[in-house]
Amino acid sequence: MTAGLSRHRLVVEADAHPNLMLRLLEPFAVHDVQPTRIRLDGPADGKIDPAHLGTMRAEIAFVAGPEIAERLWARIDVMVPVRASHLVSSAATEIAA
């Protein structure tokens, strides 16, 4: 049994860049955390204009310890295309191995 893990949801608003999803998921791979759900909402018209990027919104759900969740949030929050981000965490849960 793995105790001390919580469910988290990281919400990110960033410039609509074609490589944004890759950039957002890279820290999860580095920290060996598998997202459980990913939702990405791009520009309403579906077009990305390099001169006027617009905004994309990503929600990434995952299970991890609080320290790892905070570290992931800190890494993603300082990325150049990120305009705003916040981390929402639930109460501690236990996961059976």
C-alpha positions as CSV (number, residue, x, y, z in Angstrom):
1,M,0.0,0.0,0.0
2,T,1.2,3.5,-0.8
3,A,0.1,6.0,1.8
4,G,0.3,9.8,1.7
5,L,-0.7,10.2,-1.9
6,S,-3.3,12.8,-2.8
7,R,-5.3,13.6,-5.9
8,H,-4.3,16.8,-7.6
9,R,-5.5,18.9,-10.5
10,L,-3.2,21.4,-12.1
11,V,-4.9,24.1,-14.1
12,V,-2.8,26.1,-16.6
13,E,-3.6,29.0,-18.9
14,A,-0.9,29.5,-21.5
15,D,-0.1,30.9,-24.9
16,A,-1.5,28.7,-27.6
17,H,1.8,27.3,-28.8
18,P,1.9,24.0,-30.9
19,N,4.4,22.5,-28.5
20,L,2.6,23.4,-25.3
21,M,1.3,20.0,-24.5
22,L,4.8,18.5,-24.8
23,R,6.2,21.2,-22.5
24,L,3.5,20.6,-19.9
25,L,3.9,16.9,-19.8
26,E,7.7,16.7,-19.7
27,P,7.9,17.5,-15.9
28,F,5.5,14.6,-15.2
29,A,7.8,12.2,-17.1
30,V,10.9,13.6,-15.2
31,H,9.2,13.0,-11.9
32,D,7.8,9.6,-12.9
33,V,4.1,10.7,-12.4
34,Q,1.4,9.4,-14.7
35,P,-1.4,11.9,-15.3
36,T,-4.8,10.2,-14.8
37,R,-6.8,12.7,-17.0
38,I,-5.8,15.5,-19.3
39,R,-8.1,18.2,-20.8
40,L,-6.9,20.8,-23.2
41,D,-9.1,23.6,-24.5
42,G,-7.5,25.5,-27.4
43,P,-8.6,28.7,-29.2
44,A,-12.3,28.7,-30.0
45,D,-11.7,28.8,-33.7
46,G,-9.1,26.0,-33.5
47,K,-6.5,28.1,-35.3
48,I,-3.1,29.1,-33.9
49,D,-1.8,32.3,-35.4
50,P,1.9,32.8,-34.5
51,A,1.4,36.6,-34.5
52,H,-1.6,36.4,-32.1
53,L,-1.3,33.2,-30.1
54,G,-4.4,33.4,-28.0
55,T,-4.8,31.3,-24.9
56,M,-5.1,27.6,-24.2
57,R,-6.3,26.0,-21.0
58,A,-5.0,22.7,-19.7
59,E,-6.2,20.7,-16.8
60,I,-4.0,17.8,-15.7
61,A,-5.2,15.4,-13.0
62,F,-2.7,13.1,-11.2
63,V,-2.0,11.3,-8.0
64,A,1.2,12.1,-6.1
65,G,2.6,13.1,-2.8
66,P,2.2,16.8,-1.8
67,E,5.9,17.5,-2.3
68,I,6.0,16.2,-5.9
69,A,2.7,18.0,-6.7
70,E,4.2,21.3,-5.5
71,R,7.4,20.6,-7.4
72,L,5.5,19.9,-10.7
73,W,3.4,23.1,-10.2
74,A,6.6,25.2,-9.6
75,R,8.3,23.8,-12.7
76,I,5.3,24.4,-14.9
77,D,4.4,27.9,-13.4
78,V,7.8,29.3,-14.6
79,M,7.5,28.2,-18.2
80,V,7.6,31.0,-20.7
81,P,4.2,30.4,-22.4
82,V,2.4,30.0,-19.0
83,R,0.3,33.0,-18.1
84,A,-1.3,31.6,-14.9
85,S,-1.6,28.3,-13.1
86,H,-3.0,26.9,-9.9
87,L,-2.9,23.6,-8.1
88,V,-6.0,22.1,-6.5
89,S,-5.4,19.2,-4.1
90,S,-7.8,16.8,-2.4
91,A,-7.6,15.0,0.9
92,A,-5.1,12.2,1.3
93,T,-6.0,8.9,-0.2
94,E,-4.5,5.4,0.0
95,I,-3.9,3.3,-3.1
96,A,-3.7,-0.5,-2.9
97,A,-0.7,-2.0,-4.7
